[in-house]
Amino acid sequence: MTLSFFDQFMSPTYLGVPLIALALSLPWILYPKPTPRWLNNRLITLQGWFINRFTQQIFQPLSLGGHKWAALLASLMLFLITLNMLGLLPYTFTPTTQLSLNMAFAVPLWLATVIIGMRNQPTHALGHLLPEGTPTLLIPVLIIIETISLFIRPLALGVRLTANLTAGHLLIQLIATAAFVLLPLMPTVAILTAVLLFLLTLLEVAVAMIQAYVFVLLLSLYLQENV
C-alpha cells in the first residue's frame, strides 16, 4: 500500500495508546534540574544563561505586573523548541504539527491576557477597539474589524506554528524521496539533491527555534497591551 506524504503527521499509537503523550513528556526528562551546589556543571550553567537572556529580552519592555509570566513563557519557549527539534530526528513524531495542540497552547494564554486587561484596566483594553480620532461614520465598522482581529490572534498563533513546521517536514520528505529515486538513475543529480536536503535540514533547525521564539514573543506583545 502506498503511503501518503501526510501520514507522517498522524499521531502514532502503540497497543491502542497514542504516543503523543510520551512525546509531550519527553522534553521535561531531557533537561537537567538545578542542583543545590554552589558550582554547577557546564550544561546547567549554559541552560541558566540561555533562560536569563531570553527572559531579559522578552520582559524588558513589560511593566512589573507582566514579570509574573516569566516562568510560564520561558518554560513554554523551552518546551516548544525541544518538541520542534526532536521532530527533526528520523522516525520521530512532531506534536507541534497538530493544529489542535497549538491551539490548546494559544487560546488559553491569549484569553488570559485579554481577561487580565479587562480586569485591571478595562477602559484601556476596550480603547484598542477604537483608535483615537476615528470619524463618526467609521466607528461601527472599525469596532467590528478590531474585534474580529482580536479574536483571530489565537488562530494566527496556532496556524503559523503548524503551517511552518508542516511545510518544512513535507519539503524534507519530498526532497529525500527525490534523492532516493534519482540515485540509481542520475547519481550526480541525486548527490546535488542530497546537498540541498542537508541545507534544508539546517534551515528547518533554524525555523524550529525561530517559530517557538515568535510564538512566545507574540504572546508577550499581547500581554504588554493588557498590563
C-alpha positions as CSV (number, residue, x, y, z in Angstrom):
1,M,0.0,0.0,0.0
2,T,1.4,3.4,-1.0
3,L,1.6,5.8,2.0
4,S,0.7,9.4,1.7
5,F,3.2,12.2,2.5
6,F,0.8,13.4,5.2
7,D,0.9,10.1,7.0
8,Q,3.9,11.3,9.0
9,F,1.6,13.8,10.7
10,M,-0.7,11.2,12.1
11,S,-0.4,10.5,15.8
12,P,1.3,7.1,16.2
13,T,-0.3,4.5,18.6
14,Y,1.2,1.5,20.3
15,L,-1.2,-1.1,21.8
16,G,-4.0,1.4,21.3
17,V,-2.2,4.1,23.3
18,P,-1.4,7.4,21.5
19,L,2.3,8.1,21.7
20,I,1.7,11.8,21.6
21,A,1.6,11.7,25.4
22,L,5.1,10.3,25.5
23,A,6.3,12.9,23.1
24,L,4.9,15.7,25.2
25,S,6.5,14.4,28.4
26,L,9.9,13.7,26.8
27,P,11.2,17.4,26.9
28,W,10.9,17.6,30.7
29,I,13.0,14.4,31.1
30,L,15.9,15.7,28.8
31,Y,16.7,18.9,30.7
32,P,18.9,18.7,33.8
33,K,17.5,20.1,37.0
34,P,19.4,22.7,39.0
35,T,21.4,21.4,42.0
36,P,21.9,23.0,45.4
37,R,25.6,23.0,44.9
38,W,27.5,26.3,44.6
39,L,29.1,25.3,41.3
40,N,27.0,23.8,38.6
41,N,28.3,21.8,35.6
42,R,28.6,23.4,32.1
43,L,25.2,22.2,30.9
44,I,23.2,23.7,33.7
45,T,25.2,26.9,33.5
46,L,24.5,27.2,29.8
47,Q,20.9,26.4,30.3
48,G,20.6,29.1,33.0
49,W,22.4,31.7,30.9
50,F,20.0,31.0,27.9
51,I,16.9,31.3,30.1
52,N,18.2,34.5,31.7
53,R,19.0,36.1,28.3
54,F,15.6,35.1,27.0
55,T,13.6,36.5,29.9
56,Q,15.6,39.7,29.8
57,Q,14.9,40.3,26.1
58,I,11.2,39.3,26.3
59,F,10.2,41.1,29.5
60,Q,12.3,44.2,29.3
61,P,9.5,46.3,27.6
62,L,6.9,44.9,30.1
63,S,5.9,46.5,33.4
64,L,6.5,44.8,36.7
65,G,3.0,43.2,36.5
66,G,3.9,41.3,33.4
67,H,7.1,39.8,35.0
68,K,4.9,37.2,36.8
69,W,4.6,35.5,33.4
70,A,8.4,35.0,33.1
71,A,8.5,31.4,34.4
72,L,5.4,30.4,32.3
73,L,6.7,31.9,29.0
74,A,10.3,30.7,29.5
75,S,9.0,27.2,30.1
76,L,6.8,27.3,27.1
77,M,9.7,28.5,25.0
78,L,11.9,25.6,26.0
79,F,9.1,23.2,25.6
80,L,8.3,24.3,22.0
81,I,11.9,24.4,21.0
82,T,12.5,20.9,22.3
83,L,9.4,19.5,20.6
84,N,10.3,21.1,17.3
85,M,13.9,20.0,17.4
86,L,13.1,16.4,18.4
87,G,10.6,16.2,15.5
88,L,13.5,16.7,13.0
89,L,15.1,13.4,14.1
90,P,14.3,10.3,11.9
91,Y,11.4,8.1,13.0
92,T,10.0,10.6,15.4
93,F,6.7,12.4,15.7
94,T,6.3,16.2,16.0
95,P,3.3,17.1,18.2
96,T,3.5,20.7,17.2
97,T,2.4,19.9,13.7
98,Q,-1.0,19.2,15.1
99,L,-3.2,22.3,15.0
100,S,-5.3,21.1,18.0
101,L,-2.2,21.1,20.2
102,N,-1.0,24.5,19.1
103,M,-4.5,25.9,19.6
104,A,-4.5,24.4,23.1
105,F,-1.4,26.4,23.8
106,A,-2.6,29.6,22.1
107,V,-6.2,30.0,23.1
108,P,-5.9,29.8,27.0
109,L,-2.8,32.1,27.1
110,W,-4.3,34.6,24.7
111,L,-7.6,34.6,26.7
112,A,-5.7,35.0,29.9
113,T,-4.0,38.2,28.6
114,V,-7.4,39.6,27.5
115,I,-9.0,38.8,30.9
116,I,-6.1,40.5,32.7
117,G,-6.6,43.6,30.6
118,M,-10.4,43.7,31.1
119,R,-10.0,43.2,34.9
120,N,-7.1,45.6,35.5
121,Q,-7.7,48.4,33.0
122,P,-11.0,47.9,31.1
123,T,-11.0,51.4,29.6
124,H,-7.6,51.0,28.1
125,A,-8.3,47.4,26.9
126,L,-11.5,48.5,25.2
127,G,-9.8,51.5,23.8
128,H,-7.8,49.3,21.4
129,L,-11.0,48.5,19.6
130,L,-11.5,52.2,18.6
131,P,-8.4,54.3,17.6
132,E,-8.4,57.9,18.7
133,G,-9.7,60.4,16.1
134,T,-11.8,58.0,14.2
135,P,-14.6,59.6,12.1
136,T,-18.1,59.0,13.4
137,L,-19.3,57.2,10.3
138,L,-16.4,54.7,10.6
139,I,-16.8,53.9,14.3
140,P,-19.1,50.8,13.9
141,V,-17.1,49.4,11.1
142,L,-13.7,49.8,12.9
143,I,-15.1,48.3,16.1
144,I,-16.2,45.2,14.2
145,I,-12.9,45.0,12.3
146,E,-10.8,45.4,15.5
147,T,-13.0,42.8,17.4
148,I,-12.5,40.3,14.6
149,S,-8.7,40.9,14.6
150,L,-8.7,40.4,18.3
151,F,-10.4,37.0,18.1
152,I,-8.2,36.0,15.2
153,R,-5.0,36.3,17.2
154,P,-5.0,32.8,18.8
155,L,-5.9,31.3,15.5
156,A,-3.0,33.1,13.8
157,L,-0.6,31.8,16.6
158,G,-1.6,28.2,16.2
159,V,-1.8,28.2,12.4
160,R,1.5,30.0,12.0
161,L,3.4,27.4,14.1
162,T,1.5,24.4,12.5
163,A,1.9,25.6,8.9
164,N,5.7,26.4,9.1
165,L,6.6,23.1,10.7
166,T,4.3,21.1,8.4
167,A,5.7,22.8,5.3
168,G,9.2,22.1,6.4
169,H,8.6,18.4,7.1
170,L,6.9,18.0,3.7
171,L,9.7,19.6,1.9
172,I,12.3,17.4,3.6
173,Q,10.3,14.3,2.8
174,L,9.8,15.3,-0.9
175,I,13.5,16.1,-1.5
176,A,14.6,12.9,0.4
177,T,12.2,10.8,-1.8
178,A,13.5,12.5,-4.9
179,A,17.2,11.9,-3.9
180,F,16.4,8.2,-3.2
181,V,14.6,7.7,-6.6
182,L,17.3,9.6,-8.6
183,L,20.3,7.8,-7.1
184,P,20.3,4.7,-9.4
185,L,19.2,6.8,-12.5
186,M,21.3,10.0,-12.2
187,P,23.8,9.8,-9.3
188,T,25.2,13.3,-9.9
189,V,21.7,14.9,-9.6
190,A,21.0,12.7,-6.6
191,I,24.1,14.0,-4.8
192,L,23.2,17.6,-5.5
193,T,19.7,16.8,-4.2
194,A,21.2,15.3,-1.1
195,V,23.3,18.5,-0.6
196,L,20.1,20.5,-1.0
197,L,18.4,18.3,1.6
198,F,21.2,18.9,4.1
199,L,20.9,22.7,3.6
200,L,17.2,22.4,4.0
201,T,17.6,20.5,7.2
202,L,19.8,23.2,8.6
203,L,17.1,25.7,7.6
204,E,14.5,23.7,9.4
205,V,16.6,23.7,12.6
206,A,16.6,27.5,12.5
207,V,12.8,27.5,11.7
208,A,12.1,25.2,14.6
209,M,13.8,27.6,17.0
210,I,12.5,30.8,15.4
211,Q,8.9,29.7,15.4
212,A,9.0,28.8,19.1
213,Y,10.5,32.2,19.8
214,V,7.9,34.0,17.6
215,F,5.1,32.2,19.4
216,V,6.2,33.3,22.8
217,L,7.2,36.8,21.6
218,L,3.7,37.5,20.2
219,L,2.2,36.3,23.5
220,S,4.4,38.8,25.3
221,L,3.3,41.5,23.0
222,Y,-0.4,40.7,23.7
223,L,0.5,40.7,27.4
224,Q,2.2,44.1,27.0
225,E,-1.0,45.6,25.7
226,N,-3.0,44.5,28.7
227,V,-0.7,45.1,31.7
